[in-house]
Amino acid sequence: MSRKGKHHGGAWKVAYADFVTAMMALFLVLWLAAQDQKIKEAVERAFRNPFMSLTKESAGLLPTQHKDAGQSGGGRFDTGSSSPTEIALLRRLQQDLAASLSKPPDLPEDDEETLRLNLTPEGLRITIFDRTRRPVFEPDSDRLTPYGEWILSTLAWEISRYPSFVLEIEGHTERATRPLNVRYSAWELSSDRANAGRRKLIEHGVAPTQIRKVAGSADTSPLPDRAPEDPTNRRLTILLRVNNQANR
């Protein structure tokens, strides 16, 4: 009675898979060797942190036609000196923030803009407007409202997932029709509100070392499409950018 020989037809598949893997690794090494130092560092950061893995470019979440003072609009992004990896990370964070902040707590409806996300040559700029129907702070105070607590804690949770980002916080006010106080002007108020934002972000997970600047601008930087007295100028801005050797 004859015996059927054993089939060995699958061995070539294993060898072929090993060959393809080796070629892919070789291609990656050759590609990295041809890139500049900034891209190499950004790729290294992406591999070290799983939350920084890249996705396809955001399809323009929360688009806006407005332009803040000294920044580009939210449409086309002037990449400047940023690497493709850094731009992708900024767009990824923009997408994450748009998703998280699209579900505000149960508050009165407000048809005014309360949040703006802009990709600029400097980085991702987040503008939080202190509206009358949805205030972030109590009037003439740096005390956060429940909505202010929610929006800053949500921002902190998202930003803390990207430890390679650094941020700058700036407070702004409108030009007051009446003085706040002889000893407590718009300069103190805007600075205290920026610092209150810093404390809340740290409380909810942002590393203190990620915060590089906290400042108050009073009423010196109104929005370009608004009069200095317009309440829309009452806002908090947070600029996020990738931390690399060029901006350390």
C-alpha positions in Angstrom: 0.0 0.0 0.0 1.6 3.2 -1.1 1.9 6.2 1.2 1.1 9.7 0.1 3.9 12.1 0.6 3.5 15.1 2.9 2.9 18.4 1.3 5.5 21.1 1.9 4.0 23.8 -0.4 3.5 26.4 2.4 7.2 26.9 3.3 7.7 29.4 0.4 5.0 31.6 1.9 6.9 32.0 5.1 10.1 32.8 3.3 8.3 35.3 1.0 6.7 37.0 4.0 10.1 37.4 5.7 11.5 38.8 2.4 8.7 41.4 2.1 9.1 42.4 5.8 12.8 42.9 5.3 12.2 45.0 2.2 9.7 47.2 4.0 12.2 47.7 6.8 14.9 48.6 4.3 12.6 51.0 2.5 11.7 52.7 5.8 15.4 53.1 6.9 16.3 54.5 3.4 13.4 56.9 3.6 14.2 58.1 7.1 17.9 58.6 6.1 16.8 61.0 3.4 14.7 63.2 5.6 15.7 66.2 7.6 16.2 66.1 11.4 12.8 67.6 12.2 10.9 64.8 10.4 13.2 62.1 12.1 12.4 63.5 15.5 8.7 63.7 14.8 8.5 60.1 13.6 10.5 59.0 16.7 7.9 60.8 18.9 5.0 59.2 17.0 6.5 55.7 17.6 7.1 56.4 21.3 3.5 57.6 22.0 0.7 55.4 20.6 -1.8 58.3 20.9 0.2 60.2 18.3 -0.3 57.7 15.6 -1.4 59.4 12.4 -4.7 59.3 10.7 -6.0 60.7 7.4 -6.3 64.4 7.3 -9.3 65.9 9.0 -12.1 66.9 6.7 -12.4 70.4 8.1 -14.3 70.0 11.4 -15.7 73.2 12.8 -14.7 75.2 9.7 -14.7 79.0 10.2 -14.4 82.0 7.9 -13.2 84.3 10.7 -9.7 85.4 11.4 -8.3 86.1 14.8 -5.8 88.9 15.4 -2.4 87.9 14.1 -3.5 84.5 12.8 -4.7 82.8 9.6 -8.2 81.6 9.0 -9.5 78.1 9.6 -9.6 77.1 5.9 -6.2 76.5 4.2 -3.3 75.9 6.5 0.0 77.6 5.7 2.4 74.9 6.7 5.4 77.2 7.1 8.3 75.2 8.4 6.2 72.5 10.0 6.9 68.9 8.9 4.1 66.7 7.4 4.1 64.7 10.6 3.6 67.8 12.8 0.8 69.0 10.6 -0.9 65.7 10.8 -0.7 65.7 14.6 -2.2 69.1 14.8 -5.1 68.1 12.5 -5.6 64.9 14.6 -5.9 67.0 17.8 -8.2 69.4 16.0 -10.4 66.5 15.1 -10.4 65.1 18.6 -11.3 68.4 20.2 -14.1 69.0 17.7 -15.6 65.7 18.6 -15.3 66.1 22.3 -16.5 69.7 22.5 -19.5 69.1 20.3 -21.4 67.6 23.2 -21.8 70.5 25.7 -23.6 69.9 29.0 -27.3 70.8 29.3 -27.2 74.6 28.9 -29.4 77.2 27.3 -29.2 77.3 23.5 -26.8 79.8 22.1 -26.7 80.7 18.4 -23.5 82.7 18.9 -20.1 81.2 18.3 -18.7 79.9 21.5 -15.7 78.0 20.3 -13.3 78.4 17.4 -10.5 76.0 16.2 -8.0 77.5 13.8 -5.0 75.9 12.2 -2.4 78.6 11.8 1.3 78.8 10.9 2.0 79.0 14.6 0.0 75.9 15.5 -3.6 75.1 16.6 -5.3 78.1 18.1 -8.3 77.4 20.4 -10.5 80.5 21.1 -13.1 80.2 23.9 -15.6 83.0 23.9 -17.1 84.2 27.2 -20.7 84.7 26.0 -23.6 86.2 28.0 -25.8 83.1 27.6 -22.9 80.7 27.9 -20.3 82.4 30.1 -16.9 80.8 30.9 -16.3 83.1 33.8 -18.4 84.9 36.3 -18.9 88.6 35.5 -15.7 90.7 36.2 -14.1 87.7 37.9 -11.7 84.9 37.2 -14.0 82.3 38.8 -15.1 79.7 36.3 -18.7 78.9 35.6 -19.9 75.2 35.3 -19.6 75.6 31.5 -16.1 77.0 31.9 -15.2 74.1 34.1 -16.5 71.6 31.6 -14.9 73.1 28.5 -11.4 73.5 30.2 -11.5 70.0 31.7 -12.5 68.5 28.4 -9.6 70.4 26.7 -7.2 69.2 29.3 -8.2 65.6 28.8 -7.6 65.8 25.1 -4.3 67.8 25.3 -2.9 65.5 28.0 -3.0 62.6 25.4 -0.4 64.6 23.3 2.6 65.1 25.7 4.7 66.4 22.8 2.6 69.6 22.5 3.3 72.8 24.4 0.8 75.6 24.9 0.4 79.3 25.5 -2.7 80.8 27.2 -3.8 84.3 26.8 -6.7 86.2 28.3 -8.6 89.1 26.5 -11.3 91.5 27.4 -13.4 94.0 25.6 -12.9 97.7 26.1 -14.9 98.5 29.2 -17.6 101.2 29.2 -16.9 101.6 32.9 -13.7 101.0 34.9 -13.7 97.7 36.8 -11.8 99.1 39.7 -9.1 101.5 40.3 -6.9 98.7 41.7 -8.2 96.0 39.4 -8.1 96.8 35.7 -8.7 94.8 32.6 -5.0 93.9 32.7 -5.4 92.1 36.0 -8.7 90.5 35.0 -7.3 89.1 31.7 -4.2 87.9 33.4 -6.1 86.2 36.2 -8.4 84.5 33.8 -5.5 83.1 31.8 -4.0 81.9 35.0 -7.3 80.3 36.1 -7.3 78.5 32.8 -3.8 77.3 33.4 -4.7 75.9 36.9 -7.8 74.1 35.5 -5.8 72.5 32.7 -3.1 71.2 35.1 -5.8 70.0 37.5 -7.2 67.8 34.8 -4.1 66.3 33.4 -2.0 68.7 31.4 1.7 68.6 32.6 2.9 71.9 34.0 6.0 71.7 31.8 3.7 71.8 28.7 2.6 75.3 29.5 5.2 77.8 28.2 3.3 81.1 28.5 0.4 82.7 30.5 -0.5 86.3 29.7 -3.2 88.8 29.8 -3.7 91.3 27.0 -6.6 93.3 28.4 -8.4 95.1 25.5 -5.3 95.6 23.3 -6.0 92.8 20.8 -9.6 93.0 19.6 -10.8 90.7 16.9 -10.3 92.2 13.5 -14.0 92.2 12.6 -15.2 93.6 15.9 -15.2 97.0 17.6 -13.0 97.1 20.8 -16.2 97.5 22.9 -17.8 94.4 21.4 -18.3 91.7 24.1 -17.1 89.1 21.6 -13.6 90.2 22.4 -14.0 88.7 25.9 -12.2 85.4 25.3 -9.5 83.0 26.3 -7.1 81.7 23.6 -4.9 78.6 23.8 -2.2 78.1 21.2 -0.9 74.5 20.8 2.2 73.6 18.9 4.5 70.6 18.6 7.5 70.9 20.9 10.8 70.4 19.0 14.3 71.8 19.0 13.2 74.8 16.9 10.8 76.1 19.6 12.2 74.8 22.9 
